[in-house]
Amino acid sequence: MTGTTSTKRERRQKKTSTAERFAPSPYSLKEAAKHADILSWISVVIFGFGNFVRKQYIKGVIFLACEAALFGFLFTIGLDYLPKINTLGTVEQGRVKVNGFWRYSAGDNSVEILLYGVMSILAIVLLVYLATLALRSAYKAQSVMADGKKPLNFIDDAKTLLDEKAHVGFMTLPTAGIVLFTILPLFFMISMAFTSYDENHQQKFSWIGLDVFSQFLTGKSDLIKADVFFDVLIWTLVWAFLATFLNFFLGMFIAMIINRKSTRLKGLWRTCFSLTIAVPQFVSLLIMNNMLSQNGVINIVFKQNGWIHQELPFLTDVTWARVTVILINLWVGIPFTIMQITGILQNVPAELYEAAELDGAGWWQRFMNVTMPYIIFVMTPYLITTFTGNINNFNVIYLLTKGGPASSKVNSAGGTDLLITWLYKLTVDQQNYNAGAVIGILTFMVLAVVALITYRNSGSYKNEEGFR
């Protein structure tokens, strides 16, 4: 009875602590909008005003400086480009022949208009967000003074970013980097998918809506026909699956052999595999490309020894090339897996093996019921990111085969092209940026669905407290 009462008390305490942790802040935007005075509301227009009047001068200066910087950008660059984003420019490049020579007059540059237009929109969104922060900050100072207390000075306020607000202090800079180097280019890339930015429209292009998508879905596009896309998509998924799980299982097998008690010179074997990681991957891939070419050392040695009568098509036949890139990826990837698995094997709780042995479990039962579940539990997030990385594995494919060999079944994609290498060819080589943007969006959709479904159904997500 006492144990039941204690359990109920613990559950109530856990529910209470959880409720307190997720309770709304007394200085939330909703509360600020309801109870802020006129001085705090002025902070929405003049950032930091409410902090200034309540003697939080440094915080007020920071808010005001951020507002000045954003308005400075909007009233200079933004004022020139934001009004043009609706049309992406209307002035064509002109040329006039004078004394037998062509003189060119600059027209609107649609790429600049699109880029700075997207940046201006992001600046406006950031300005609105900072306005809400300024209101909340001013309202917090107002509430503290209403309680007869003195608002925190800048030094004390900064110390909270290393204590109770450590998540804000440590995540602000990475979040800003994500916005600047990931979200902004992402929006810029997505915008290109709705324009006529291709090899025929480099300087001046316009919005065309969903035309590129509709041409793809109806099979009218010469660049990204549906059958071409699905051929490349299927090969990409097959490649990613084999490159991920062959690396995983073979690397696990070798790591377990090295980790056995009866294996001698464990340090030597691990050092050998570690040294292979020290060689830059692109160097290894370029060397293998030369060795496997038609006139490479492998074909030459085989012919000189009479083992073959004609060169083996390692990189010139679609099937051979696909098998080759998978095998080479194993060669460069297994050492990484061995290092990962070795660390995990050395940290499997010994009591789990002891309990299994007491129950009379053999080595296979111990592996299937202890070792394997533990490895999968720990490495599921790693496997998901590895699978995602292999879908976007540009280096192995491009440095070995450049996406080739050319296939008659597909127009602009080679036999080993992944979605990422096909996107590279569409943009850098052929300058069809709108088609490349469509491929990028579709690739993101595939990755997002696979990663989210897999992760949310993994033990690492469902049981964050630990392995049982």
Phi, psi and omega in degrees: 000319180296320179296321178295318179297318179297319179297317179297320179297318179298321179295319179296317179297321178295317178296320180295314180297322178295318179295321179294322182295321183260013178293144180296145181291141177291349179246031180290168180298323179297315179292321179297318179296330182279320193243001181293143177272181185296326180294323178289323180292330177298334179296341177291330180265313177249098185302134177086359182299313180297331176285322178300310185291344178252021171066027170259073192291316184294316178297320178297319179296320180297313178300315182293322179294320178297318179296317181297319180295317180292317178292326176299318177295315184292325182275355176250282182290313183299323181293332179280321190258330184297319178295338183271353187292339179294326182248345186061028177101147181235346185268117177280154175293131182250159176213141181227136180272119181235119180054039176083002180239143178279131173246127185257142173247134185292138174256190178288137176261106186294329179296315179296318180298316180294315182296307183288334174294315177296319178297323179293319177297318178296323178296322178295317178299317179295324178297317178296317180297316179295328177297319177293322177295319179297319178296315181295319179296316179295321179293324178297316177296321178299315182292320179296318179290328177294333178274005179081018180250168179261131179300151179297138174283177187296321182295313179295323179294322179292328179295329179295337178288349175252003182235257184289339177250033182299327179297326177286315183298318185274341184260350183297309182294313176300322179295318177298320177296321178296317180297315185285319188255352179238303185292316179298309176298328179296314178296322178297317180293316180299321180299325181298332182294344182252019180238175177262029184285093179223192183295339180266351181225079183268317183274315186230121175220176186218173176285136177232010176067227184265020184300317181295320178294317181294322177295323177294314183291328181269357178078016182269349181281136178279344186260317184231062176296152185301317182293325176296313182299314183289328173300312181292320180298314181298314178298321179300315181292320178298313179302311183298319180296310182292318181295328181280307191275332171295317175301316184295307186289319178292319177296321178295318180299313181293319180297322180290325177296315180295325185281352180298150179296327184279350181283128179266160178056046180303316181299323180295313181298317180294325178295320179299314180291326179293323181295327179294332178290332182292338178283125179305136186299320183294330177294313179300318183292320179293322177296317179295325177299316179292321182291328185264359180292171182303321179256023181283171186296328182293311178297322180296313180296317180298319181289320181295330179270002177075016181282333178223157179254340174219159186300139175283133186277061182305319186242003185249348176249139187301309182297312179300317182296319180293318177295322182296313182294327177294316181292318179295323178297324175298318182298319182272344186257332184301319178305322178297317180295321180300317179296320179296309184295322180301316178298322180289317181300326181282355180241008174294128181305126183296330182295336177293318178292320180298317179295321180294320179294322178296329178278001178082021181285137175279180182297322180292319178293322177296321179295313185287331186254346179238297188296306184297312178300323180294316179297315180296319180300314183287322192262000181304310177301322179296318180296322179295314180292327177293318177299316177298317179296324179289328174299325179257027184281084183289319188300306187300314183290311188288321182286334179273312188235351188056028180085351182280183003283161179297140181240138179289343183282334181238149185275300187253004179242135179277178185293332179249010180297130167271173177301323183290320179286328175295318177300318179300316180295319181296326184266298186289316184278313186258349177061031173262079189290328179293319177294321177297322178295322177297315178299319179298318179295315181295322177297316179299319180298317179297313181296317182298314181296311182297314184293316182293313181297315182295314184292318182291343178257010181268157177294330179297329179274317185284332182232080185286342186286337177147172182281137178236000000 
